[in-house]
Amino acid sequence: MESTQKLRIGALTALVVGSMIGGGIFSLPQNMAVSAGAGAILIGWAITAVGMLTLAFVFQTLANRKPELDGGVYAYAKAGFGDYMGFSSAWGYWISAWLGNVSYFVLLFSTLGFFFPVLGDGNTPVAILCSSILLWGVHFLVLRGIKEAAFINLITTVAKVVPLLVFILLVAMAFQMDIFLGDFWGDQGLGLGGVADQVRNMMLVTVWVFIGIEGASIYSARAENRRDVGRATVIGFLGVLLLLVLVNVLSMGVMSQAELAGLGNPSMAGVLEHVVGRWGMLLISLGLIISLAGALLSWTLLCAEILHASARDRTMPAFLKKENDKQVPVNALWLSNGLIQLFLIITLFNEATYLSLLYLATSMILVPYFWSAAYALLITLRGETYEALPGERRKDMFIAAVATLYAIWLLYAGGAQYLLLSALLYAPGALLFVKAKREQGTPAFTGVEKLILMAVLVGAALAVYGLYTGMLEL
């Protein structure tokens, strides 16, 4: 890779922040209020802050201690738990990334529907046509080069943070403690359940708004300085965490939980309109449009990069590692955006909403997060790279153990429905895995991997049955 294509810490941090700040934060007040009251939300954010911070430290530690592993979440799963787990992490992460982009297109044109009713909720024929034009515009922009696209992402990241800071300032000035404490535990007949249920139900939303925390590690091979990968991850996480908590908590001090739950998305626009009038809604809508444009670019880059990284060491089939003269993985990009286009068309005939796509995309990334945390725990237990650092080993072991427990908790919080739907999406990946193994002339699955594959296939069969009978739905 030419030096001109190397990414510095500013670009890497922008990839992390740009990936995390997409549409999620702009819909956060309503998405959270549907599931929980203020007290449960504070508990949930505390759990999320600890859990996601340990994940951020896991990615930082692995980037520094395993610099030979390029590709982040996928490479860690493969190194620790074998080829099929590595492949499954790459596959799940990739599906999560392009499904997230589909949800962003729906939310973007739903927001524009405020101004142009013909766009409706983002899934009308005109909206899908406009989404398709934007999709392929981003596609050909990325084909011009990774560094050029990363620079544009840096600009859009700065641009979209400004409306968020304005929102926080204005809503903080209007904050009323009596509104915030009005139904603190969400137990005034709104059917939210107990506090534990409320915390569990809000978990997928908190993960969704942090997806992208691993963005810098995916680009570790393109970093000018490998240590910048870990720094960018932690800096990006702490900045985004502060923005998310302030947006969520301050909103609950200007509108009641029931009022927030009834808002349309992007609900930040409804909150600011309540505080300052219509211009507040216009400001947030503009910020969301800029934010989604940047997030679409970030995730388009990540979609192609995860396939390309896993094809380079032959976990994915060889055709996915082809690059153009700008070092852009062209076949991986065409495959990713082709599937986004297909799912955009499917939204014309299916009532899948932004939230349902959000939950499905989130559930797909839980397994890659789990294997990354488990690998960090594994190397501390083995003492790999810690031969002369017993104190650091104990610290990293504790952090990795907490991150692993957090990942297991997220799989539980996601519930059986999304676990089965995830199995349905994981199952077809086995065909590409077998193709890659045949290219190498090696057996496809080990004994343990065959058992794991059988479990995935059983889960997929149950998901098909559930969708057919109506017991499961998107």
Secondary structure as a PSIPRED ss2 file (coil, helix, strand):
# PSIPRED VFORMAT (PSIPRED V4.0)

   1 M C   1.000  0.000  0.000
   2 E C   1.000  0.000  0.000
   3 S H   0.000  1.000  0.000
   4 T H   0.000  1.000  0.000
   5 Q H   0.000  1.000  0.000
   6 K C   1.000  0.000  0.000
   7 L E   0.000  0.000  1.000
   8 R C   1.000  0.000  0.000
   9 I H   0.000  1.000  0.000
  10 G H   0.000  1.000  0.000
  11 A H   0.000  1.000  0.000
  12 L H   0.000  1.000  0.000
  13 T H   0.000  1.000  0.000
  14 A H   0.000  1.000  0.000
  15 L H   0.000  1.000  0.000
  16 V H   0.000  1.000  0.000
  17 V H   0.000  1.000  0.000
  18 G H   0.000  1.000  0.000
  19 S H   0.000  1.000  0.000
  20 M H   0.000  1.000  0.000
  21 I C   1.000  0.000  0.000
  22 G C   1.000  0.000  0.000
  23 G C   1.000  0.000  0.000
  24 G C   1.000  0.000  0.000
  25 I H   0.000  1.000  0.000
  26 F H   0.000  1.000  0.000
  27 S H   0.000  1.000  0.000
  28 L H   0.000  1.000  0.000
  29 P H   0.000  1.000  0.000
  30 Q H   0.000  1.000  0.000
  31 N H   0.000  1.000  0.000
  32 M H   0.000  1.000  0.000
  33 A H   0.000  1.000  0.000
  34 V C   1.000  0.000  0.000
  35 S C   1.000  0.000  0.000
  36 A C   1.000  0.000  0.000
  37 G C   1.000  0.000  0.000
  38 A H   0.000  1.000  0.000
  39 G H   0.000  1.000  0.000
  40 A H   0.000  1.000  0.000
  41 I H   0.000  1.000  0.000
  42 L H   0.000  1.000  0.000
  43 I H   0.000  1.000  0.000
  44 G H   0.000  1.000  0.000
  45 W H   0.000  1.000  0.000
  46 A H   0.000  1.000  0.000
  47 I H   0.000  1.000  0.000
  48 T H   0.000  1.000  0.000
  49 A H   0.000  1.000  0.000
  50 V H   0.000  1.000  0.000
  51 G H   0.000  1.000  0.000
  52 M H   0.000  1.000  0.000
  53 L H   0.000  1.000  0.000
  54 T H   0.000  1.000  0.000
  55 L H   0.000  1.000  0.000
  56 A H   0.000  1.000  0.000
  57 F H   0.000  1.000  0.000
  58 V H   0.000  1.000  0.000
  59 F H   0.000  1.000  0.000
  60 Q H   0.000  1.000  0.000
  61 T H   0.000  1.000  0.000
  62 L H   0.000  1.000  0.000
  63 A H   0.000  1.000  0.000
  64 N H   0.000  1.000  0.000
  65 R H   0.000  1.000  0.000
  66 K C   1.000  0.000  0.000
  67 P C   1.000  0.000  0.000
  68 E C   1.000  0.000  0.000
  69 L C   1.000  0.000  0.000
  70 D C   1.000  0.000  0.000
  71 G C   1.000  0.000  0.000
  72 G C   1.000  0.000  0.000
  73 V H   0.000  1.000  0.000
  74 Y H   0.000  1.000  0.000
  75 A H   0.000  1.000  0.000
  76 Y H   0.000  1.000  0.000
  77 A H   0.000  1.000  0.000
  78 K H   0.000  1.000  0.000
  79 A H   0.000  1.000  0.000
  80 G H   0.000  1.000  0.000
  81 F H   0.000  1.000  0.000
  82 G C   1.000  0.000  0.000
  83 D H   0.000  1.000  0.000
  84 Y H   0.000  1.000  0.000
  85 M H   0.000  1.000  0.000
  86 G H   0.000  1.000  0.000
  87 F H   0.000  1.000  0.000
  88 S H   0.000  1.000  0.000
  89 S H   0.000  1.000  0.000
  90 A H   0.000  1.000  0.000
  91 W H   0.000  1.000  0.000
  92 G H   0.000  1.000  0.000
  93 Y H   0.000  1.000  0.000
  94 W H   0.000  1.000  0.000
  95 I H   0.000  1.000  0.000
  96 S H   0.000  1.000  0.000
  97 A H   0.000  1.000  0.000
  98 W H   0.000  1.000  0.000
  99 L H   0.000  1.000  0.000
 100 G H   0.000  1.000  0.000
 101 N H   0.000  1.000  0.000
 102 V H   0.000  1.000  0.000
 103 S H   0.000  1.000  0.000
 104 Y H   0.000  1.000  0.000
 105 F H   0.000  1.000  0.000
 106 V H   0.000  1.000  0.000
 107 L H   0.000  1.000  0.000
 108 L H   0.000  1.000  0.000
 109 F H   0.000  1.000  0.000
 110 S H   0.000  1.000  0.000
 111 T H   0.000  1.000  0.000
 112 L H   0.000  1.000  0.000
 113 G C   1.000  0.000  0.000
 114 F C   1.000  0.000  0.000
 115 F C   1.000  0.000  0.000
 116 F C   1.000  0.000  0.000
 117 P H   0.000  1.000  0.000
 118 V H   0.000  1.000  0.000
 119 L H   0.000  1.000  0.000
 120 G C   1.000  0.000  0.000
 121 D C   1.000  0.000  0.000
 122 G C   1.000  0.000  0.000
 123 N C   1.000  0.000  0.000
 124 T C   1.000  0.000  0.000
 125 P H   0.000  1.000  0.000
 126 V H   0.000  1.000  0.000
 127 A H   0.000  1.000  0.000
 128 I H   0.000  1.000  0.000
 129 L H   0.000  1.000  0.000
 130 C H   0.000  1.000  0.000
 131 S H   0.000  1.000  0.000
 132 S H   0.000  1.000  0.000
 133 I H   0.000  1.000  0.000
 134 L H   0.000  1.000  0.000
 135 L H   0.000  1.000  0.000
 136 W H   0.000  1.000  0.000
 137 G H   0.000  1.000  0.000
 138 V H   0.000  1.000  0.000
 139 H H   0.000  1.000  0.000
 140 F H   0.000  1.000  0.000
 141 L H   0.000  1.000  0.000
 142 V H   0.000  1.000  0.000
 143 L C   1.000  0.000  0.000
 144 R C   1.000  0.000  0.000
 145 G C   1.000  0.000  0.000
 146 I H   0.000  1.000  0.000
 147 K H   0.000  1.000  0.000
 148 E H   0.000  1.000  0.000
 149 A H   0.000  1.000  0.000
 150 A H   0.000  1.000  0.000
 151 F H   0.000  1.000  0.000
 152 I H   0.000  1.000  0.000
 153 N H   0.000  1.000  0.000
 154 L H   0.000  1.000  0.000
 155 I H   0.000  1.000  0.000
 156 T H   0.000  1.000  0.000
 157 T H   0.000  1.000  0.000
 158 V H   0.000  1.000  0.000
 159 A H   0.000  1.000  0.000
 160 K H   0.000  1.000  0.000
 161 V H   0.000  1.000  0.000
 162 V H   0.000  1.000  0.000
 163 P H   0.000  1.000  0.000
 164 L H   0.000  1.000  0.000
 165 L H   0.000  1.000  0.000
 166 V H   0.000  1.000  0.000
 167 F H   0.000  1.000  0.000
 168 I H   0.000  1.000  0.000
 169 L H   0.000  1.000  0.000
 170 L H   0.000  1.000  0.000
 171 V H   0.000  1.000  0.000
 172 A H   0.000  1.000  0.000
 173 M H   0.000  1.000  0.000
 174 A H   0.000  1.000  0.000
 175 F C   1.000  0.000  0.000
 176 Q C   1.000  0.000  0.000
 177 M H   0.000  1.000  0.000
 178 D H   0.000  1.000  0.000
 179 I H   0.000  1.000  0.000
 180 F H   0.000  1.000  0.000
 181 L H   0.000  1.000  0.000
 182 G C   1.000  0.000  0.000
 183 D C   1.000  0.000  0.000
 184 F C   1.000  0.000  0.000
 185 W C   1.000  0.000  0.000
 186 G C   1.000  0.000  0.000
 187 D C   1.000  0.000  0.000
 188 Q C   1.000  0.000  0.000
 189 G C   1.000  0.000  0.000
 190 L C   1.000  0.000  0.000
 191 G C   1.000  0.000  0.000
 192 L C   1.000  0.000  0.000
 193 G C   1.000  0.000  0.000
 194 G C   1.000  0.000  0.000
 195 V H   0.000  1.000  0.000
 196 A H   0.000  1.000  0.000
 197 D H   0.000  1.000  0.000
 198 Q H   0.000  1.000  0.000
 199 V H   0.000  1.000  0.000
 200 R H   0.000  1.000  0.000
 201 N H   0.000  1.000  0.000
 202 M H   0.000  1.000  0.000
 203 M H   0.000  1.000  0.000
 204 L H   0.000  1.000  0.000
 205 V H   0.000  1.000  0.000
 206 T H   0.000  1.000  0.000
 207 V H   0.000  1.000  0.000
 208 W H   0.000  1.000  0.000
 209 V H   0.000  1.000  0.000
 210 F H   0.000  1.000  0.000
 211 I C   1.000  0.000  0.000
 212 G C   1.000  0.000  0.000
 213 I C   1.000  0.000  0.000
 214 E C   1.000  0.000  0.000
 215 G H   0.000  1.000  0.000
 216 A H   0.000  1.000  0.000
 217 S H   0.000  1.000  0.000
 218 I H   0.000  1.000  0.000
 219 Y C   1.000  0.000  0.000
 220 S H   0.000  1.000  0.000
 221 A H   0.000  1.000  0.000
 222 R H   0.000  1.000  0.000
 223 A E   0.000  0.000  1.000
 224 E C   1.000  0.000  0.000
 225 N C   1.000  0.000  0.000
 226 R C   1.000  0.000  0.000
 227 R H   0.000  1.000  0.000
 228 D H   0.000  1.000  0.000
 229 V H   0.000  1.000  0.000
 230 G H   0.000  1.000  0.000
 231 R H   0.000  1.000  0.000
 232 A H   0.000  1.000  0.000
 233 T H   0.000  1.000  0.000
 234 V H   0.000  1.000  0.000
 235 I H   0.000  1.000  0.000
 236 G H   0.000  1.000  0.000
 237 F H   0.000  1.000  0.000
 238 L H   0.000  1.000  0.000
 239 G H   0.000  1.000  0.000
 240 V H   0.000  1.000  0.000
 241 L H   0.000  1.000  0.000
 242 L H   0.000  1.000  0.000
 243 L H   0.000  1.000  0.000
 244 L H   0.000  1.000  0.000
 245 V H   0.000  1.000  0.000
 246 L H   0.000  1.000  0.000
 247 V H   0.000  1.000  0.000
 248 N H   0.000  1.000  0.000
 249 V H   0.000  1.000  0.000
 250 L H   0.000  1.000  0.000
 251 S H   0.000  1.000  0.000
 252 M C   1.000  0.000  0.000
 253 G C   1.000  0.000  0.000
 254 V C   1.000  0.000  0.000
 255 M C   1.000  0.000  0.000
 256 S C   1.000  0.000  0.000
 257 Q H   0.000  1.000  0.000
 258 A H   0.000  1.000  0.000
 259 E H   0.000  1.000  0.000
 260 L H   0.000  1.000  0.000
 261 A H   0.000  1.000  0.000
 262 G C   1.000  0.000  0.000
 263 L C   1.000  0.000  0.000
 264 G C   1.000  0.000  0.000
 265 N C   1.000  0.000  0.000
 266 P C   1.000  0.000  0.000
 267 S H   0.000  1.000  0.000
 268 M H   0.000  1.000  0.000
 269 A H   0.000  1.000  0.000
 270 G H   0.000  1.000  0.000
 271 V H   0.000  1.000  0.000
 272 L H   0.000  1.000  0.000
 273 E H   0.000  1.000  0.000
 274 H H   0.000  1.000  0.000
 275 V H   0.000  1.000  0.000
 276 V H   0.000  1.000  0.000
 277 G C   1.000  0.000  0.000
 278 R H   0.000  1.000  0.000
 279 W H   0.000  1.000  0.000
 280 G H   0.000  1.000  0.000
 281 M H   0.000  1.000  0.000
 282 L H   0.000  1.000  0.000
 283 L H   0.000  1.000  0.000
 284 I H   0.000  1.000  0.000
 285 S H   0.000  1.000  0.000
 286 L H   0.000  1.000  0.000
 287 G H   0.000  1.000  0.000
 288 L H   0.000  1.000  0.000
 289 I H   0.000  1.000  0.000
 290 I H   0.000  1.000  0.000
 291 S H   0.000  1.000  0.000
 292 L H   0.000  1.000  0.000
 293 A H   0.000  1.000  0.000
 294 G H   0.000  1.000  0.000
 295 A H   0.000  1.000  0.000
 296 L H   0.000  1.000  0.000
 297 L H   0.000  1.000  0.000
 298 S H   0.000  1.000  0.000
 299 W H   0.000  1.000  0.000
 300 T H   0.000  1.000  0.000
 301 L H   0.000  1.000  0.000
 302 L H   0.000  1.000  0.000
 303 C H   0.000  1.000  0.000
 304 A H   0.000  1.000  0.000
 305 E H   0.000  1.000  0.000
 306 I H   0.000  1.000  0.000
 307 L H   0.000  1.000  0.000
 308 H H   0.000  1.000  0.000
 309 A H   0.000  1.000  0.000
 310 S H   0.000  1.000  0.000
 311 A H   0.000  1.000  0.000
 312 R H   0.000  1.000  0.000
 313 D C   1.000  0.000  0.000
 314 R C   1.000  0.000  0.000
 315 T C   1.000  0.000  0.000
 316 M C   1.000  0.000  0.000
 317 P C   1.000  0.000  0.000
 318 A H   0.000  1.000  0.000
 319 F H   0.000  1.000  0.000
 320 L H   0.000  1.000  0.000
 321 K H   0.000  1.000  0.000
 322 K C   1.000  0.000  0.000
 323 E E   0.000  0.000  1.000
 324 N C   1.000  0.000  0.000
 325 D C   1.000  0.000  0.000
 326 K C   1.000  0.000  0.000
 327 Q C   1.000  0.000  0.000
 328 V C   1.000  0.000  0.000
 329 P E   0.000  0.000  1.000
 330 V H   0.000  1.000  0.000
 331 N H   0.000  1.000  0.000
 332 A H   0.000  1.000  0.000
 333 L H   0.000  1.000  0.000
 334 W H   0.000  1.000  0.000
 335 L H   0.000  1.000  0.000
 336 S H   0.000  1.000  0.000
 337 N H   0.000  1.000  0.000
 338 G H   0.000  1.000  0.000
 339 L H   0.000  1.000  0.000
 340 I H   0.000  1.000  0.000
 341 Q H   0.000  1.000  0.000
 342 L H   0.000  1.000  0.000
 343 F H   0.000  1.000  0.000
 344 L H   0.000  1.000  0.000
 345 I H   0.000  1.000  0.000
 346 I H   0.000  1.000  0.000
 347 T C   1.000  0.000  0.000
 348 L C   1.000  0.000  0.000
 349 F C   1.000  0.000  0.000
 350 N C   1.000  0.000  0.000
 351 E C   1.000  0.000  0.000
 352 A C   1.000  0.000  0.000
 353 T C   1.000  0.000  0.000
 354 Y H   0.000  1.000  0.000
 355 L H   0.000  1.000  0.000
 356 S H   0.000  1.000  0.000
 357 L H   0.000  1.000  0.000
 358 L H   0.000  1.000  0.000
 359 Y H   0.000  1.000  0.000
 360 L H   0.000  1.000  0.000
 361 A H   0.000  1.000  0.000
 362 T H   0.000  1.000  0.000
 363 S H   0.000  1.000  0.000
 364 M H   0.000  1.000  0.000
 365 I H   0.000  1.000  0.000
 366 L H   0.000  1.000  0.000
 367 V H   0.000  1.000  0.000
 368 P H   0.000  1.000  0.000
 369 Y H   0.000  1.000  0.000
 370 F H   0.000  1.000  0.000
 371 W H   0.000  1.000  0.000
 372 S H   0.000  1.000  0.000
 373 A H   0.000  1.000  0.000
 374 A H   0.000  1.000  0.000
 375 Y H   0.000  1.000  0.000
 376 A H   0.000  1.000  0.000
 377 L H   0.000  1.000  0.000
 378 L H   0.000  1.000  0.000
 379 I H   0.000  1.000  0.000
 380 T H   0.000  1.000  0.000
 381 L H   0.000  1.000  0.000
 382 R H   0.000  1.000  0.000
 383 G C   1.000  0.000  0.000
 384 E C   1.000  0.000  0.000
 385 T C   1.000  0.000  0.000
 386 Y C   1.000  0.000  0.000
 387 E C   1.000  0.000  0.000
 388 A C   1.000  0.000  0.000
 389 L C   1.000  0.000  0.000
 390 P H   0.000  1.000  0.000
 391 G H   0.000  1.000  0.000
 392 E H   0.000  1.000  0.000
 393 R H   0.000  1.000  0.000
 394 R H   0.000  1.000  0.000
 395 K H   0.000  1.000  0.000
 396 D H   0.000  1.000  0.000
 397 M H   0.000  1.000  0.000
 398 F H   0.000  1.000  0.000
 399 I H   0.000  1.000  0.000
 400 A H   0.000  1.000  0.000
 401 A H   0.000  1.000  0.000
 402 V H   0.000  1.000  0.000
 403 A H   0.000  1.000  0.000
 404 T H   0.000  1.000  0.000
 405 L H   0.000  1.000  0.000
 406 Y H   0.000  1.000  0.000
 407 A H   0.000  1.000  0.000
 408 I H   0.000  1.000  0.000
 409 W H   0.000  1.000  0.000
 410 L H   0.000  1.000  0.000
 411 L H   0.000  1.000  0.000
 412 Y H   0.000  1.000  0.000
 413 A H   0.000  1.000  0.000
 414 G H   0.000  1.000  0.000
 415 G H   0.000  1.000  0.000
 416 A H   0.000  1.000  0.000
 417 Q H   0.000  1.000  0.000
 418 Y H   0.000  1.000  0.000
 419 L H   0.000  1.000  0.000
 420 L H   0.000  1.000  0.000
 421 L H   0.000  1.000  0.000
 422 S H   0.000  1.000  0.000
 423 A H   0.000  1.000  0.000
 424 L H   0.000  1.000  0.000
 425 L H   0.000  1.000  0.000
 426 Y H   0.000  1.000  0.000
 427 A C   1.000  0.000  0.000
 428 P C   1.000  0.000  0.000
 429 G H   0.000  1.000  0.000
 430 A H   0.000  1.000  0.000
 431 L H   0.000  1.000  0.000
 432 L H   0.000  1.000  0.000
 433 F H   0.000  1.000  0.000
 434 V H   0.000  1.000  0.000
 435 K H   0.000  1.000  0.000
 436 A H   0.000  1.000  0.000
 437 K H   0.000  1.000  0.000
 438 R H   0.000  1.000  0.000
 439 E H   0.000  1.000  0.000
 440 Q H   0.000  1.000  0.000
 441 G C   1.000  0.000  0.000
 442 T C   1.000  0.000  0.000
 443 P C   1.000  0.000  0.000
 444 A C   1.000  0.000  0.000
 445 F C   1.000  0.000  0.000
 446 T C   1.000  0.000  0.000
 447 G H   0.000  1.000  0.000
 448 V H   0.000  1.000  0.000
 449 E H   0.000  1.000  0.000
 450 K H   0.000  1.000  0.000
 451 L H   0.000  1.000  0.000
 452 I H   0.000  1.000  0.000
 453 L H   0.000  1.000  0.000
 454 M H   0.000  1.000  0.000
 455 A H   0.000  1.000  0.000
 456 V H   0.000  1.000  0.000
 457 L H   0.000  1.000  0.000
 458 V H   0.000  1.000  0.000
 459 G H   0.000  1.000  0.000
 460 A H   0.000  1.000  0.000
 461 A H   0.000  1.000  0.000
 462 L H   0.000  1.000  0.000
 463 A H   0.000  1.000  0.000
 464 V H   0.000  1.000  0.000
 465 Y H   0.000  1.000  0.000
 466 G H   0.000  1.000  0.000
 467 L H   0.000  1.000  0.000
 468 Y H   0.000  1.000  0.000
 469 T H   0.000  1.000  0.000
 470 G C   1.000  0.000  0.000
 471 M C   1.000  0.000  0.000
 472 L C   1.000  0.000  0.000
 473 E C   1.000  0.000  0.000
 474 L C   1.000  0.000  0.000
